[in-house]
Amino acid sequence: MKVSNPKSIDRVLATLIQELGLGPRIKQLKVLDVWVEAVGEQIAKVTRPDRIERGKLIVHVKKAPWRNELIFLKKDIIAKLNRILGEEIVKEIIFR
C-alpha cells in the first residue's frame, strides 16, 4: 500500500496533542524538567518538585531551614521558572 501524503511524526504528535487538549498540561510538566536550571544545583539537592496543578507547584524540601529560606526566594524562583518557560505557567509555589 502506497502512502500518498506522508506526514512527519512531530506534526502527527502535535495534532494529536492539540485534539486531546493536552497542550496546557504538557507545558505545566515542563516546570519539573527546568527546576534545576531555575534554582541551581545547591537548592536542587535539597528540593524535589513533586507536581503542578492549576499553576500551583508543590515542592518537597528536605530540611526546615531550607524551606524557610526558599519562602523568601519564592517570587524570584517563580519569575525565573516562567522566564525559562517563556510564559506564565507557575503562579504559586508551596514548599512542604
N, CA, C and O atoms as a CHARMM CRD file, in Angstrom:
* protein
*
  384
    1    1 MET  N      0.83200  -1.17500   0.00000 PROA 1      0.00000
    2    1 MET  CA     0.00000   0.00000   0.00000 PROA 1      0.00000
    3    1 MET  C      0.87600   1.23700   0.00000 PROA 1      0.00000
    4    1 MET  O      1.76000   1.36600   0.84700 PROA 1      0.00000
    5    2 LYS  N      0.65100   2.13800  -0.92300 PROA 2      0.00000
    6    2 LYS  CA     1.45200   3.33800  -1.06000 PROA 2      0.00000
    7    2 LYS  C      0.80300   4.49600  -0.31000 PROA 2      0.00000
    8    2 LYS  O     -0.40000   4.73400  -0.42700 PROA 2      0.00000
    9    3 VAL  N      1.60400   5.20000   0.45000 PROA 3      0.00000
   10    3 VAL  CA     1.11800   6.37300   1.18200 PROA 3      0.00000
   11    3 VAL  C      1.28300   7.58200   0.27700 PROA 3      0.00000
   12    3 VAL  O      2.38100   7.86000  -0.20400 PROA 3      0.00000
   13    4 SER  N      0.18900   8.30000   0.04600 PROA 4      0.00000
   14    4 SER  CA     0.24300   9.41300  -0.89500 PROA 4      0.00000
   15    4 SER  C      0.61500  10.74500  -0.24100 PROA 4      0.00000
   16    4 SER  O      1.11700  11.64600  -0.91400 PROA 4      0.00000
   17    5 ASN  N      0.37200  10.87400   1.06400 PROA 5      0.00000
   18    5 ASN  CA     0.64000  12.14400   1.73500 PROA 5      0.00000
   19    5 ASN  C      1.30900  11.88400   3.08000 PROA 5      0.00000
   20    5 ASN  O      0.65800  11.97200   4.12200 PROA 5      0.00000
   21    6 PRO  N      2.60700  11.56400   3.06800 PROA 6      0.00000
   22    6 PRO  CA     3.27300  11.26500   4.34000 PROA 6      0.00000
   23    6 PRO  C      3.37900  12.51800   5.21400 PROA 6      0.00000
   24    6 PRO  O      3.56500  13.63000   4.71900 PROA 6      0.00000
   25    7 LYS  N      3.25700  12.30700   6.52000 PROA 7      0.00000
   26    7 LYS  CA     3.37200  13.40700   7.47200 PROA 7      0.00000
   27    7 LYS  C      4.49000  13.07000   8.44600 PROA 7      0.00000
   28    7 LYS  O      4.71400  11.90600   8.77900 PROA 7      0.00000
   29    8 SER  N      5.17800  14.09200   8.89000 PROA 8      0.00000
   30    8 SER  CA     6.24200  13.86200   9.86100 PROA 8      0.00000
   31    8 SER  C      5.61700  13.51700  11.20400 PROA 8      0.00000
   32    8 SER  O      4.50000  13.92800  11.51900 PROA 8      0.00000
   33    9 ILE  N      6.36500  12.75400  11.98100 PROA 9      0.00000
   34    9 ILE  CA     5.85600  12.30200  13.27600 PROA 9      0.00000
   35    9 ILE  C      5.59000  13.48100  14.20600 PROA 9      0.00000
   36    9 ILE  O      4.64400  13.44300  14.99200 PROA 9      0.00000
   37   10 ASP  N      6.41500  14.53100  14.12700 PROA 10     0.00000
   38   10 ASP  CA     6.19500  15.67700  15.00200 PROA 10     0.00000
   39   10 ASP  C      4.88800  16.39000  14.67100 PROA 10     0.00000
   40   10 ASP  O      4.21500  16.88600  15.57500 PROA 10     0.00000
   41   11 ARG  N      4.52100  16.44900  13.40300 PROA 11     0.00000
   42   11 ARG  CA     3.23000  17.05700  13.02600 PROA 11     0.00000
   43   11 ARG  C      2.06900  16.20100  13.50600 PROA 11     0.00000
   44   11 ARG  O      1.05700  16.72100  13.97700 PROA 11     0.00000
   45   12 VAL  N      2.21600  14.89300  13.38400 PROA 12     0.00000
   46   12 VAL  CA     1.16100  13.98400  13.83200 PROA 12     0.00000
   47   12 VAL  C      0.97100  14.10500  15.34400 PROA 12     0.00000
   48   12 VAL  O     -0.15800  14.18600  15.82700 PROA 12     0.00000
   49   13 LEU  N      2.08400  14.11600  16.09100 PROA 13     0.00000
   50   13 LEU  CA     2.00200  14.24100  17.54600 PROA 13     0.00000
   51   13 LEU  C      1.42900  15.59500  17.95900 PROA 13     0.00000
   52   13 LEU  O      0.61400  15.66600  18.87800 PROA 13     0.00000
   53   14 ALA  N      1.84500  16.65700  17.29700 PROA 14     0.00000
   54   14 ALA  CA     1.32300  17.99000  17.61700 PROA 14     0.00000
   55   14 ALA  C     -0.18400  18.04300  17.40100 PROA 14     0.00000
   56   14 ALA  O     -0.90800  18.62300  18.21000 PROA 14     0.00000
   57   15 THR  N     -0.65100  17.45100  16.33000 PROA 15     0.00000
   58   15 THR  CA    -2.09100  17.41600  16.05300 PROA 15     0.00000
   59   15 THR  C     -2.82000  16.60800  17.10900 PROA 15     0.00000
   60   15 THR  O     -3.87400  17.02100  17.59200 PROA 15     0.00000
   61   16 LEU  N     -2.27300  15.47400  17.46500 PROA 16     0.00000
   62   16 LEU  CA    -2.88200  14.61300  18.48000 PROA 16     0.00000
   63   16 LEU  C     -2.94200  15.31700  19.83700 PROA 16     0.00000
   64   16 LEU  O     -3.96800  15.27900  20.51600 PROA 16     0.00000
   65   17 ILE  N     -1.84300  15.95700  20.22600 PROA 17     0.00000
   66   17 ILE  CA    -1.80900  16.69200  21.50000 PROA 17     0.00000
   67   17 ILE  C     -2.86700  17.77700  21.51000 PROA 17     0.00000
   68   17 ILE  O     -3.56000  17.96000  22.51000 PROA 17     0.00000
   69   18 GLN  N     -2.99700  18.49500  20.41200 PROA 18     0.00000
   70   18 GLN  CA    -3.99900  19.56000  20.32500 PROA 18     0.00000
   71   18 GLN  C     -5.41800  18.99100  20.39000 PROA 18     0.00000
   72   18 GLN  O     -6.26600  19.52200  21.10800 PROA 18     0.00000
   73   19 GLU  N     -5.67600  17.93100  19.65800 PROA 19     0.00000
   74   19 GLU  CA    -7.01300  17.34200  19.64000 PROA 19     0.00000
   75   19 GLU  C     -7.41700  16.78700  21.00100 PROA 19     0.00000
   76   19 GLU  O     -8.59000  16.84000  21.37300 PROA 19     0.00000
   77   20 LEU  N     -6.45200  16.25900  21.74100 PROA 20     0.00000
   78   20 LEU  CA    -6.74400  15.70600  23.06200 PROA 20     0.00000
   79   20 LEU  C     -6.73300  16.76900  24.16700 PROA 20     0.00000
   80   20 LEU  O     -7.07700  16.48200  25.31400 PROA 20     0.00000
   81   21 GLY  N     -6.34400  17.97800  23.82000 PROA 21     0.00000
   82   21 GLY  CA    -6.31600  19.05700  24.79900 PROA 21     0.00000
   83   21 GLY  C     -5.20600  18.91100  25.83000 PROA 21     0.00000
   84   21 GLY  O     -5.34900  19.37300  26.96300 PROA 21     0.00000
   85   22 LEU  N     -4.10500  18.27600  25.45100 PROA 22     0.00000
   86   22 LEU  CA    -3.01600  18.02100  26.38700 PROA 22     0.00000
   87   22 LEU  C     -1.95900  19.12200  26.42200 PROA 22     0.00000
   88   22 LEU  O     -1.06600  19.08600  27.26800 PROA 22     0.00000
   89   23 GLY  N     -2.04200  20.08100  25.53500 PROA 23     0.00000
   90   23 GLY  CA    -1.03100  21.13100  25.43800 PROA 23     0.00000
   91   23 GLY  C     -0.75200  21.84900  26.75000 PROA 23     0.00000
   92   23 GLY  O      0.40500  21.92300  27.16200 PROA 23     0.00000
   93   24 PRO  N     -1.77600  22.38300  27.42400 PROA 24     0.00000
   94   24 PRO  CA    -1.52700  23.08100  28.68900 PROA 24     0.00000
   95   24 PRO  C     -0.88800  22.18800  29.75300 PROA 24     0.00000
   96   24 PRO  O     -0.02300  22.64600  30.49900 PROA 24     0.00000
   97   25 ARG  N     -1.29000  20.94800  29.83200 PROA 25     0.00000
   98   25 ARG  CA    -0.74000  20.03800  30.83800 PROA 25     0.00000
   99   25 ARG  C      0.73200  19.74100  30.55300 PROA 25     0.00000
  100   25 ARG  O      1.54300  19.67500  31.47600 PROA 25     0.00000
  101   26 ILE  N      1.07300  19.56400  29.29300 PROA 26     0.00000
  102   26 ILE  CA     2.45700  19.30100  28.91700 PROA 26     0.00000
  103   26 ILE  C      3.32600  20.50400  29.26000 PROA 26     0.00000
  104   26 ILE  O      4.44700  20.34600  29.74300 PROA 26     0.00000
  105   27 LYS  N      2.81100  21.70600  29.01200 PROA 27     0.00000
  106   27 LYS  CA     3.55300  22.91300  29.37400 PROA 27     0.00000
  107   27 LYS  C      3.78900  22.97000  30.87400 PROA 27     0.00000
  108   27 LYS  O      4.87000  23.35500  31.31800 PROA 27     0.00000
  109   28 GLN  N      2.78800  22.59100  31.65700 PROA 28     0.00000
  110   28 GLN  CA     2.94900  22.58800  33.10300 PROA 28     0.00000
  111   28 GLN  C      4.01500  21.58900  33.54000 PROA 28     0.00000
  112   28 GLN  O      4.81000  21.88000  34.43400 PROA 28     0.00000
  113   29 LEU  N      4.03300  20.43800  32.92800 PROA 29     0.00000
  114   29 LEU  CA     5.00100  19.40100  33.31300 PROA 29     0.00000
  115   29 LEU  C      6.43600  19.78300  32.97200 PROA 29     0.00000
  116   29 LEU  O      7.37400  19.24400  33.55900 PROA 29     0.00000
  117   30 LYS  N      6.61700  20.70400  32.03300 PROA 30     0.00000
  118   30 LYS  CA     7.96000  21.17000  31.70300 PROA 30     0.00000
  119   30 LYS  C      8.61200  21.86100  32.89300 PROA 30     0.00000
  120   30 LYS  O      9.83800  21.92200  32.98300 PROA 30     0.00000
  121   31 VAL  N      7.79700  22.38000  33.80300 PROA 31     0.00000
  122   31 VAL  CA     8.32200  23.01200  35.01000 PROA 31     0.00000
  123   31 VAL  C      9.22200  22.04200  35.75900 PROA 31     0.00000
  124   31 VAL  O     10.28100  22.43100  36.25200 PROA 31     0.00000
  125   32 LEU  N      8.81500  20.79900  35.84600 PROA 32     0.00000
  126   32 LEU  CA     9.59800  19.79200  36.55700 PROA 32     0.00000
  127   32 LEU  C     10.94700  19.56700  35.87600 PROA 32     0.00000
  128   32 LEU  O     11.94100  19.27900  36.54200 PROA 32     0.00000
  129   33 ASP  N     10.97900  19.69600  34.56800 PROA 33     0.00000
  130   33 ASP  CA    12.21200  19.48600  33.80800 PROA 33     0.00000
  131   33 ASP  C     13.20600  20.63100  33.96400 PROA 33     0.00000
  132   33 ASP  O     14.41500  20.40400  33.90400 PROA 33     0.00000
  133   34 VAL  N     12.72400  21.84900  34.16300 PROA 34     0.00000
  134   34 VAL  CA    13.62300  23.00800  34.22100 PROA 34     0.00000
  135   34 VAL  C     13.92200  23.45000  35.65200 PROA 34     0.00000
  136   34 VAL  O     14.57200  24.47700  35.85100 PROA 34     0.00000
  137   35 TRP  N     13.46400  22.70000  36.64400 PROA 35     0.00000
  138   35 TRP  CA    13.64000  23.07200  38.04400 PROA 35     0.00000
  139   35 TRP  C     15.11200  23.32200  38.39300 PROA 35     0.00000
  140   35 TRP  O     15.43800  24.35800  38.97300 PROA 35     0.00000
  141   36 VAL  N     15.99300  22.39400  38.05000 PROA 36     0.00000
  142   36 VAL  CA    17.41500  22.53400  38.38800 PROA 36     0.00000
  143   36 VAL  C     17.99900  23.78200  37.72500 PROA 36     0.00000
  144   36 VAL  O     18.75600  24.52500  38.34900 PROA 36     0.00000
  145   37 GLU  N     17.65100  24.00300  36.48800 PROA 37     0.00000
  146   37 GLU  CA    18.14100  25.18700  35.77400 PROA 37     0.00000
  147   37 GLU  C     17.68300  26.47400  36.46500 PROA 37     0.00000
  148   37 GLU  O     18.43600  27.44600  36.52700 PROA 37     0.00000
  149   38 ALA  N     16.48100  26.48200  36.97100 PROA 38     0.00000
  150   38 ALA  CA    15.92300  27.68500  37.58600 PROA 38     0.00000
  151   38 ALA  C     16.49500  27.95500  38.97200 PROA 38     0.00000
  152   38 ALA  O     16.75900  29.10700  39.31600 PROA 38     0.00000
  153   39 VAL  N     16.69100  26.91200  39.76900 PROA 39     0.00000
  154   39 VAL  CA    17.09400  27.12400  41.15700 PROA 39     0.00000
  155   39 VAL  C     18.57800  26.86500  41.41500 PROA 39     0.00000
  156   39 VAL  O     19.10500  27.30100  42.43900 PROA 39     0.00000
  157   40 GLY  N     19.25100  26.17600  40.52300 PROA 40     0.00000
  158   40 GLY  CA    20.65900  25.86000  40.71600 PROA 40     0.00000
  159   40 GLY  C     20.84700  24.52700  41.43100 PROA 40     0.00000
  160   40 GLY  O     19.92000  23.97400  42.02400 PROA 40     0.00000
  161   41 GLU  N     22.06700  24.03700  41.35500 PROA 41     0.00000
  162   41 GLU  CA    22.39500  22.71600  41.89900 PROA 41     0.00000
  163   41 GLU  C     22.20500  22.62500  43.41400 PROA 41     0.00000
  164   41 GLU  O     21.68100  21.63200  43.91800 PROA 41     0.00000
  165   42 GLN  N     22.63100  23.66400  44.13700 PROA 42     0.00000
  166   42 GLN  CA    22.57700  23.61200  45.59900 PROA 42     0.00000
  167   42 GLN  C     21.14500  23.46500  46.10200 PROA 42     0.00000
  168   42 GLN  O     20.86900  22.61800  46.95100 PROA 42     0.00000
  169   43 ILE  N     20.24400  24.27600  45.58700 PROA 43     0.00000
  170   43 ILE  CA    18.84200  24.18900  46.00600 PROA 43     0.00000
  171   43 ILE  C     18.21100  22.91000  45.47900 PROA 43     0.00000
  172   43 ILE  O     17.39300  22.29300  46.16200 PROA 43     0.00000
  173   44 ALA  N     18.57900  22.51100  44.28100 PROA 44     0.00000
  174   44 ALA  CA    18.02400  21.28700  43.69800 PROA 44     0.00000
  175   44 ALA  C     18.36500  20.05700  44.52500 PROA 44     0.00000
  176   44 ALA  O     17.60100  19.09100  44.54300 PROA 44     0.00000
  177   45 LYS  N     19.50600  20.08100  45.21000 PROA 45     0.00000
  178   45 LYS  CA    19.90500  18.93500  46.03500 PROA 45     0.00000
  179   45 LYS  C     19.01300  18.74900  47.25900 PROA 45     0.00000
  180   45 LYS  O     18.88400  17.63600  47.76800 PROA 45     0.00000
  181   46 VAL  N     18.39900  19.82700  47.73300 PROA 46     0.00000
  182   46 VAL  CA    17.57600  19.74600  48.94400 PROA 46     0.00000
  183   46 VAL  C     16.08600  19.87400  48.65200 PROA 46     0.00000
  184   46 VAL  O     15.27400  19.94400  49.57500 PROA 46     0.00000
  185   47 THR  N     15.72600  19.90500  47.37400 PROA 47     0.00000
  186   47 THR  CA    14.31500  20.03400  46.99300 PROA 47     0.00000
  187   47 THR  C     13.96200  18.99900  45.94400 PROA 47     0.00000
  188   47 THR  O     14.82300  18.44400  45.26100 PROA 47     0.00000
  189   48 ARG  N     12.66100  18.75900  45.84100 PROA 48     0.00000
  190   48 ARG  CA    12.14300  17.87800  44.78800 PROA 48     0.00000
  191   48 ARG  C     10.78000  18.40200  44.35200 PROA 48     0.00000
  192   48 ARG  O      9.80900  18.32300  45.10500 PROA 48     0.00000
  193   49 PRO  N     10.71000  18.94100  43.12300 PROA 49     0.00000
  194   49 PRO  CA     9.39000  19.36600  42.64400 PROA 49     0.00000
  195   49 PRO  C      8.51900  18.13500  42.43700 PROA 49     0.00000
  196   49 PRO  O      8.91900  17.19900  41.74400 PROA 49     0.00000
  197   50 ASP  N      7.35400  18.13100  43.02200 PROA 50     0.00000
  198   50 ASP  CA     6.50200  16.94500  43.00800 PROA 50     0.00000
  199   50 ASP  C      5.46800  16.98900  41.89700 PROA 50     0.00000
  200   50 ASP  O      5.36300  16.06400  41.09200 PROA 50     0.00000
  201   51 ARG  N      4.70400  18.07600  41.86200 PROA 51     0.00000
  202   51 ARG  CA     3.63200  18.16600  40.85800 PROA 51     0.00000
  203   51 ARG  C      3.20400  19.61700  40.70700 PROA 51     0.00000
  204   51 ARG  O      3.51300  20.46800  41.54100 PROA 51     0.00000
  205   52 ILE  N      2.48700  19.87300  39.62600 PROA 52     0.00000
  206   52 ILE  CA     1.91400  21.18800  39.41000 PROA 52     0.00000
  207   52 ILE  C      0.47000  21.02100  38.97900 PROA 52     0.00000
  208   52 ILE  O      0.15500  20.23700  38.08300 PROA 52     0.00000
  209   53 GLU  N     -0.39300  21.76500  39.62800 PROA 53     0.00000
  210   53 GLU  CA    -1.81900  21.71700  39.31300 PROA 53     0.00000
  211   53 GLU  C     -2.37600  23.13300  39.34800 PROA 53     0.00000
  212   53 GLU  O     -2.24600  23.83700  40.35000 PROA 53     0.00000
  213   54 ARG  N     -2.98900  23.54100  38.25600 PROA 54     0.00000
  214   54 ARG  CA    -3.60600  24.86800  38.15400 PROA 54     0.00000
  215   54 ARG  C     -2.64900  25.99400  38.53300 PROA 54     0.00000
  216   54 ARG  O     -3.04200  26.95800  39.19000 PROA 54     0.00000
  217   55 GLY  N     -1.40000  25.86500  38.11700 PROA 55     0.00000
  218   55 GLY  CA    -0.41100  26.90100  38.36900 PROA 55     0.00000
  219   55 GLY  C      0.25900  26.83000  39.72400 PROA 55     0.00000
  220   55 GLY  O      1.13200  27.64800  40.01400 PROA 55     0.00000
  221   56 LYS  N     -0.12300  25.87100  40.57000 PROA 56     0.00000
  222   56 LYS  CA     0.49500  25.70600  41.89000 PROA 56     0.00000
  223   56 LYS  C      1.51200  24.57600  41.82200 PROA 56     0.00000
  224   56 LYS  O      1.17300  23.42900  41.53000 PROA 56     0.00000
  225   57 LEU  N      2.76300  24.92200  42.09600 PROA 57     0.00000
  226   57 LEU  CA     3.84000  23.94600  42.08600 PROA 57     0.00000
  227   57 LEU  C      4.09500  23.48800  43.52200 PROA 57     0.00000
  228   57 LEU  O      4.33700  24.30600  44.41000 PROA 57     0.00000
  229   58 ILE  N      4.03800  22.19900  43.73600 PROA 58     0.00000
  230   58 ILE  CA     4.30400  21.61300  45.05300 PROA 58     0.00000
  231   58 ILE  C      5.74500  21.11700  45.05300 PROA 58     0.00000
  232   58 ILE  O      6.13400  20.31100  44.20800 PROA 58     0.00000
  233   59 VAL  N      6.53900  21.61000  46.01500 PROA 59     0.00000
  234   59 VAL  CA     7.95500  21.25500  46.09700 PROA 59     0.00000
  235   59 VAL  C      8.24100  20.71800  47.49300 PROA 59     0.00000
  236   59 VAL  O      7.92200  21.36300  48.49200 PROA 59     0.00000
  237   60 HSD  N      8.84100  19.53900  47.55400 PROA 60     0.00000
  238   60 HSD  CA     9.23900  18.95400  48.83600 PROA 60     0.00000
  239   60 HSD  C     10.64900  19.42700  49.17000 PROA 60     0.00000
  240   60 HSD  O     11.53900  19.42000  48.32000 PROA 60     0.00000
  241   61 VAL  N     10.83600  19.84000  50.42200 PROA 61     0.00000
  242   61 VAL  CA    12.11800  20.34800  50.89200 PROA 61     0.00000
  243   61 VAL  C     12.60100  19.43000  52.01600 PROA 61     0.00000
  244   61 VAL  O     11.83500  19.08500  52.91600 PROA 61     0.00000
  245   62 LYS  N     13.87500  19.04000  51.95800 PROA 62     0.00000
  246   62 LYS  CA    14.41100  18.06500  52.90800 PROA 62     0.00000
  247   62 LYS  C     14.56400  18.60600  54.32200 PROA 62     0.00000
  248   62 LYS  O     14.40600  17.85600  55.28500 PROA 62     0.00000
  249   63 LYS  N     14.87000  19.90000  54.46900 PROA 63     0.00000
  250   63 LYS  CA    15.13700  20.44300  55.79700 PROA 63     0.00000
  251   63 LYS  C     14.39300  21.76300  56.00300 PROA 63     0.00000
  252   63 LYS  O     14.28100  22.58300  55.09200 PROA 63     0.00000
  253   64 ALA  N     13.88900  21.94400  57.22400 PROA 64     0.00000
  254   64 ALA  CA    13.10500  23.13400  57.55600 PROA 64     0.00000
  255   64 ALA  C     13.85300  24.44700  57.32500 PROA 64     0.00000
  256   64 ALA  O     13.24600  25.39100  56.82000 PROA 64     0.00000
  257   65 PRO  N     15.12700  24.55500  57.66400 PROA 65     0.00000
  258   65 PRO  CA    15.81100  25.82200  57.40500 PROA 65     0.00000
  259   65 PRO  C     15.82700  26.20700  55.92200 PROA 65     0.00000
  260   65 PRO  O     15.71200  27.37900  55.56400 PROA 65     0.00000
  261   66 TRP  N     15.97100  25.19500  55.08200 PROA 66     0.00000
  262   66 TRP  CA    15.91500  25.46200  53.63500 PROA 66     0.00000
  263   66 TRP  C     14.52000  25.91100  53.23000 PROA 66     0.00000
  264   66 TRP  O     14.36200  26.81100  52.40700 PROA 66     0.00000
  265   67 ARG  N     13.52900  25.29000  53.80300 PROA 67     0.00000
  266   67 ARG  CA    12.14300  25.66800  53.49500 PROA 67     0.00000
  267   67 ARG  C     11.92200  27.14300  53.81400 PROA 67     0.00000
  268   67 ARG  O     11.33600  27.87800  53.02000 PROA 67     0.00000
  269   68 ASN  N     12.39500  27.56600  54.97700 PROA 68     0.00000
  270   68 ASN  CA    12.23200  28.96600  55.37300 PROA 68     0.00000
  271   68 ASN  C     12.95200  29.91100  54.41400 PROA 68     0.00000
  272   68 ASN  O     12.42000  30.96200  54.05800 PROA 68     0.00000
  273   69 GLU  N     14.14500  29.54200  54.00300 PROA 69     0.00000
  274   69 GLU  CA    14.91100  30.36100  53.05700 PROA 69     0.00000
  275   69 GLU  C     14.20400  30.45000  51.70600 PROA 69     0.00000
  276   69 GLU  O     14.14100  31.51700  51.09500 PROA 69     0.00000
  277   70 LEU  N     13.67600  29.32100  51.25200 PROA 70     0.00000
  278   70 LEU  CA    13.01000  29.28600  49.95100 PROA 70     0.00000
  279   70 LEU  C     11.72700  30.12000  49.93100 PROA 70     0.00000
  280   70 LEU  O     11.34700  30.64600  48.88500 PROA 70     0.00000
  281   71 ILE  N     11.07700  30.23900  51.05200 PROA 71     0.00000
  282   71 ILE  CA     9.87700  31.07600  51.12200 PROA 71     0.00000
  283   71 ILE  C     10.23400  32.51900  50.76100 PROA 71     0.00000
  284   71 ILE  O      9.46400  33.20400  50.08800 PROA 71     0.00000
  285   72 PHE  N     11.41300  32.97800  51.21500 PROA 72     0.00000
  286   72 PHE  CA    11.85800  34.33200  50.88800 PROA 72     0.00000
  287   72 PHE  C     12.24100  34.47300  49.41400 PROA 72     0.00000
  288   72 PHE  O     12.15700  35.56700  48.85500 PROA 72     0.00000
  289   73 LEU  N     12.65800  33.38400  48.78800 PROA 73     0.00000
  290   73 LEU  CA    13.07900  33.39900  47.38600 PROA 73     0.00000
  291   73 LEU  C     11.95400  33.04800  46.41000 PROA 73     0.00000
  292   73 LEU  O     12.16200  33.03000  45.19700 PROA 73     0.00000
  293   74 LYS  N     10.77800  32.77200  46.93600 PROA 74     0.00000
  294   74 LYS  CA     9.67000  32.25700  46.12600 PROA 74     0.00000
  295   74 LYS  C      9.36300  33.11400  44.89200 PROA 74     0.00000
  296   74 LYS  O      9.25200  32.58300  43.78700 PROA 74     0.00000
  297   75 LYS  N      9.22700  34.41400  45.06800 PROA 75     0.00000
  298   75 LYS  CA     8.88100  35.28200  43.92700 PROA 75     0.00000
  299   75 LYS  C      9.94800  35.22900  42.83700 PROA 75     0.00000
  300   75 LYS  O      9.63300  35.20000  41.64700 PROA 75     0.00000
  301   76 ASP  N     11.20700  35.21700  43.25600 PROA 76     0.00000
  302   76 ASP  CA    12.29700  35.14800  42.28000 PROA 76     0.00000
  303   76 ASP  C     12.30000  33.81500  41.54200 PROA 76     0.00000
  304   76 ASP  O     12.53700  33.76800  40.33500 PROA 76     0.00000
  305   77 ILE  N     12.03600  32.73500  42.27000 PROA 77     0.00000
  306   77 ILE  CA    12.00000  31.40200  41.64100 PROA 77     0.00000
  307   77 ILE  C     10.85100  31.31900  40.64600 PROA 77     0.00000
  308   77 ILE  O     11.02300  30.79800  39.54400 PROA 77     0.00000
  309   78 ILE  N      9.69200  31.82200  41.02200 PROA 78     0.00000
  310   78 ILE  CA     8.53700  31.82200  40.11200 PROA 78     0.00000
  311   78 ILE  C      8.87300  32.60800  38.84400 PROA 78     0.00000
  312   78 ILE  O      8.60400  32.14900  37.73400 PROA 78     0.00000
  313   79 ALA  N      9.45500  33.78000  39.01300 PROA 79     0.00000
  314   79 ALA  CA     9.80400  34.61600  37.85700 PROA 79     0.00000
  315   79 ALA  C     10.80800  33.91000  36.95100 PROA 79     0.00000
  316   79 ALA  O     10.68100  33.95300  35.72700 PROA 79     0.00000
  317   80 LYS  N     11.80100  33.26200  37.54800 PROA 80     0.00000
  318   80 LYS  CA    12.81400  32.57600  36.73700 PROA 80     0.00000
  319   80 LYS  C     12.22800  31.37500  36.01100 PROA 80     0.00000
  320   80 LYS  O     12.53100  31.15600  34.83800 PROA 80     0.00000
  321   81 LEU  N     11.39500  30.59400  36.68800 PROA 81     0.00000
  322   81 LEU  CA    10.75100  29.45200  36.02600 PROA 81     0.00000
  323   81 LEU  C      9.93100  29.92000  34.83000 PROA 81     0.00000
  324   81 LEU  O     10.03600  29.35200  33.74300 PROA 81     0.00000
  325   82 ASN  N      9.12700  30.94100  35.02300 PROA 82     0.00000
  326   82 ASN  CA     8.27500  31.43700  33.94300 PROA 82     0.00000
  327   82 ASN  C      9.09800  32.03500  32.80300 PROA 82     0.00000
  328   82 ASN  O      8.73100  31.90600  31.63600 PROA 82     0.00000
  329   83 ARG  N     10.20600  32.68700  33.14100 PROA 83     0.00000
  330   83 ARG  CA    11.08300  33.24400  32.10400 PROA 83     0.00000
  331   83 ARG  C     11.67500  32.10900  31.26000 PROA 83     0.00000
  332   83 ARG  O     11.71300  32.20000  30.03300 PROA 83     0.00000
  333   84 ILE  N     12.13100  31.05200  31.91400 PROA 84     0.00000
  334   84 ILE  CA    12.69700  29.90300  31.18900 PROA 84     0.00000
  335   84 ILE  C     11.64300  29.25500  30.30800 PROA 84     0.00000
  336   84 ILE  O     11.93300  28.85500  29.18100 PROA 84     0.00000
  337   85 LEU  N     10.41800  29.15000  30.81800 PROA 85     0.00000
  338   85 LEU  CA     9.33300  28.50200  30.07600 PROA 85     0.00000
  339   85 LEU  C      8.74600  29.40000  28.98700 PROA 85     0.00000
  340   85 LEU  O      8.08000  28.91300  28.07300 PROA 85     0.00000
  341   86 GLY  N      8.98800  30.68800  29.08100 PROA 86     0.00000
  342   86 GLY  CA     8.50800  31.61200  28.06000 PROA 86     0.00000
  343   86 GLY  C      7.07300  32.04900  28.22900 PROA 86     0.00000
  344   86 GLY  O      6.52500  32.71800  27.35300 PROA 86     0.00000
  345   87 GLU  N      6.46000  31.69000  29.32100 PROA 87     0.00000
  346   87 GLU  CA     5.10000  32.13300  29.61600 PROA 87     0.00000
  347   87 GLU  C      4.79600  31.89000  31.09100 PROA 87     0.00000
  348   87 GLU  O      5.53200  31.17900  31.77500 PROA 87     0.00000
  349   88 GLU  N      3.70600  32.48300  31.57300 PROA 88     0.00000
  350   88 GLU  CA     3.36200  32.35300  32.98100 PROA 88     0.00000
  351   88 GLU  C      2.64500  31.02900  33.22600 PROA 88     0.00000
  352   88 GLU  O      1.43600  30.90500  33.03100 PROA 88     0.00000
  353   89 ILE  N      3.42100  30.05600  33.65300 PROA 89     0.00000
  354   89 ILE  CA     2.89200  28.72600  33.97100 PROA 89     0.00000
  355   89 ILE  C      2.73300  28.59600  35.48400 PROA 89     0.00000
  356   89 ILE  O      1.70400  28.12600  35.96800 PROA 89     0.00000
  357   90 VAL  N      3.76600  29.01900  36.22900 PROA 90     0.00000
  358   90 VAL  CA     3.76900  28.89700  37.68200 PROA 90     0.00000
  359   90 VAL  C      3.23400  30.19600  38.29200 PROA 90     0.00000
  360   90 VAL  O      3.76500  31.27900  38.04900 PROA 90     0.00000
  361   91 LYS  N      2.18300  30.06200  39.07900 PROA 91     0.00000
  362   91 LYS  CA     1.60300  31.22600  39.75400 PROA 91     0.00000
  363   91 LYS  C      1.90600  31.19600  41.24400 PROA 91     0.00000
  364   91 LYS  O      1.91500  32.24300  41.89200 PROA 91     0.00000
  365   92 GLU  N      2.15200  30.02000  41.79500 PROA 92     0.00000
  366   92 GLU  CA     2.38900  29.86000  43.23200 PROA 92     0.00000
  367   92 GLU  C      3.27800  28.64100  43.44600 PROA 92     0.00000
  368   92 GLU  O      3.22100  27.67400  42.68600 PROA 92     0.00000
  369   93 ILE  N      4.10200  28.70300  44.49400 PROA 93     0.00000
  370   93 ILE  CA     4.90500  27.54500  44.90400 PROA 93     0.00000
  371   93 ILE  C      4.57900  27.26700  46.35500 PROA 93     0.00000
  372   93 ILE  O      4.56900  28.16800  47.19400 PROA 93     0.00000
  373   94 ILE  N      4.31500  26.01100  46.63200 PROA 94     0.00000
  374   94 ILE  CA     4.07900  25.57700  48.00900 PROA 94     0.00000
  375   94 ILE  C      5.22200  24.65900  48.39800 PROA 94     0.00000
  376   94 ILE  O      5.40900  23.59300  47.81300 PROA 94     0.00000
  377   95 PHE  N      5.99400  25.09300  49.40700 PROA 95     0.00000
  378   95 PHE  CA     7.11100  24.30000  49.89100 PROA 95     0.00000
  379   95 PHE  C      6.63000  23.45200  51.05100 PROA 95     0.00000
  380   95 PHE  O      6.02400  23.96300  51.99300 PROA 95     0.00000
  381   96 ARG  N      6.89500  22.16900  50.98700 PROA 96     0.00000
  382   96 ARG  CA     6.47800  21.23600  52.05800 PROA 96     0.00000
  383   96 ARG  C      7.68000  20.48700  52.57600 PROA 96     0.00000
  384   96 ARG  O      7.54900  19.65600  53.47500 PROA 96     0.00000
